[in-house]
Amino acid sequence: MLFIIVIVFMGISLLIGMRLKGTFKKYSEFPLRSGLTGRQVAEKMLHDNGIYDVEVISVQGMLTDHYNPLTKTVNLSEDVYNGNSIAAAAIAAHECGHAVQHATRYPFLKMRSTLVPVTAVANQIMGFVMMFAIFGGMFMHMFSGSWMLYIVIAAQSMITLFSLITLPVEFDASKRGLVWLERTGLTSGEEHTKAKHALRLAASTYVVAALSAVTMLLYFVLRLLGSRD
């Protein structure tokens, strides 16, 4: 059953990921009327929000964009950093939304950052669980005692909590970015609609991750309850 849950959500995530890449590629062909690159959009949004101690840098890969609160850097993939498209502007504004959250001490971002070390350990534990799940019989023997299920449930609970807290963080970052893009006139009309669509699609990946985490947690809780019968 666990193996089926993992496969189903992996398949959904893969499909959304493929669609996201396709959408990014499509919207990368629509240049902004202002001609600003992702780097310029990011720097402008940061400065408009009174943030001058965050650096915008380029990183390798596709859709590897992220904000690092420890180094105070907005990391943009090469296509976003150098691109002057609607997709580049939307992603750059979203990542700067995280920088604004950090500067304004957005509570959910602070909570997520606090949970990172614990969640990393929980992910390692669940990684071993997934490995054992492949071997079926070994997996069943592994959970013959409820004490092991308590450990797994504790680990999955942390992962689930992290996933759920991530949702408001990501949605809020997109909202901040989109409001700023519209207010400054960098995107309007059809441009803004495309930017909004791209960010909503990106956000759906976090929704799937959260649903997957909740489903797996419920599975282990039900196994624990069943072992008591």
N, C-alpha and C positions, 0 to 999 in steps of 0.2 A: 504493500500500500504506500509506504513512504517513497519507494522508488518511483511509483507512478506519479505521486504529487510533485516530486522533483522534476521529472521529465516534462510534465504538463506545463509547469511554470517556466522551465527553461525554454520550452518551445514558444510560449507566449512572449517571453523576453526577447528571444531571437527574432521573432516576427516584427515586434515593435522596433527593435534595434535596426533592422533592415529598412523599415519604413522611415525611421528617423534619418538614417544616412541618405536615403533617397530624397527626402524632403529638404535636407540641408543642401544636397547637391543641386536640386531644382532651384531653391531660393538663392543659391550662390550666383545664379545667372542673372539675378535682378539687381543691378547696381542702385545704390542710394543716390537720390538727386543731389545731395550735398557732396558726394564723392569722398566722404570721410572713411578712413579705414577703421577696422575693429580697434586697433590701438588708439587711434584718435578719439573714437567714440568713448572708449573706456576712460581715457584721461580726462575728457570733457565732463563725463558724468561724475567722476571722482571729485574734480575741482568744483563743479556746480554744487556738490554736497559738502564742500569745505574740507575735503580729504586730500592732503598733500603728502602724507607719509606712506602711501601705498604705491608700489612700483608695478607697472604693467610690463610683463615680459612674454617672450615667445617660447613655446615648448613644442616638442615633436609629437607627431601622431594626429589622428583625426578624432574630433570630439573628445579631446583630452583636457578641455577647458575646465578650470577650477580656481577657486580662491583659497589661498593658504593663510589662515589667520595667524599662524606662528611666525611666518616670514613677512607677513603683510605684502603679499604679491598677488596680483591678478594674472593668472597663467592662461594665456590664450594659445590655442593650436595655431600652427603657421598659417593655415587658410583663413582663420578668423583674424589673426593679428595683422596680416597684410591685406586681407580682402576688404572691398568697399561695397559689399552686398547687403541685402536685407538680412540674410541669415547671420552674417558676421556682426552686424549691428545688434541684432536681437540677443545673440549669445554673449557678446561683450557687455551689454547692458545688464543681462541676468547675473553674470559673475560680479559685476560692480555692485549689484543689489546685495550680494553677500558682504561686500566690503562696507556698504552703508549699514547693514545689520550689525556688523562688528563694531563700527564706530558709534552706533547708537545703543549698543549693548542689548540687542534683540534677545530676549530671554531664551527662546527655543534654540537659537544658534549657540548660546552659551551652554545650554544643557547638552546639546549634541556633542560639542567639543569635549565636555567633561566625560562623556560616555565612550569616547573613542578608544582609550586604552583597554577598558573592560570589555568592550565589544570585540576588540581584536583577539583577546583571549577566548571569548565565547565562540568566535568564528573558527578558531583552531580546533576547539573541542568538537564543534559540529562538523568540521571537515573530516575528522576521524570517524564520526558517526556515519557520514555519507559513504566513506570508504568501506566500512564494515557492512553497510546496507547492501552493497553490491554482492556480497558473499552469502546473503540470505540466511543460511543456517547459523553461521557465526554471529550474525546480527541478532537472531532470536535468542541465542544463548547469552549474548551480551546483556539483554534486558530481562534475564530471568529473575533478577533481583530488583525490587523497587528503588533501592538506594541509587542505582545507576540512572534510573529514570528521573530521579530528583535532580541529579547533576545535569542531565541533558535538558530538562525543563528549565532549570535556572539559566543555563547558557542560552537556550532559545528565547527565553523571556527577555534577556538583555538585547539580543538581536532584534526581536520584535519591537521593543521599546525604542531602540535606535531608529528603526525603519519608520515607526509612526511619528517620531519627533522630526524626522527628516522631511516629512510631507509639508508641514507649515513653513519650514525653513525654505524649501524650494519654491513653493507657491508664492510666498511673500517676496522672495528675491525676483521672481518673474514679474510680479505686480509692480514692484518698485521700478524695475527696468522699463516696463511698458509705459507706465505713467510718465516717467521722465522722457522717454522717446517721443511721446505724443505731445507733452507740454513744450518741449523744445522745438517741435516741428521737424525733427529728424526723420520721423516716419508719420505719414498721414494717409488717410483713405485706404487704398488697396495695399500700400506698403505696410501700414500698421496691421491690417488684417492678416497679412502673410507672416509678419513678425509674431503676432499673437498665436497663430496656428502652430508655428515652429516650436515655440516655448511650451504650449499646451501638450504637444506630442512628446517633447522631452520630459515633461513632468509625469506623463503616463508611465514611464519606466520606473519611477519611484513608487507609484501606486501599485504596480504589479509586484514589486519587491516587498511592499508592506503586506499585500494580500497573501503572498507566498509565506512570509514570516508568521502571520497570524494562523494560517492553515496548518503549518507544521507544528506550531505550539499547541493548537487544539488536538492534533493527532497524538502528540506525546502525552498530553493531559488525559485523553481518553484511554490511552494504553495503561496509564497509571491507575486510573479508576477501574479499568477492567481487570488488572492484576490483583485487585483487592477482593474481587468477587469469589 
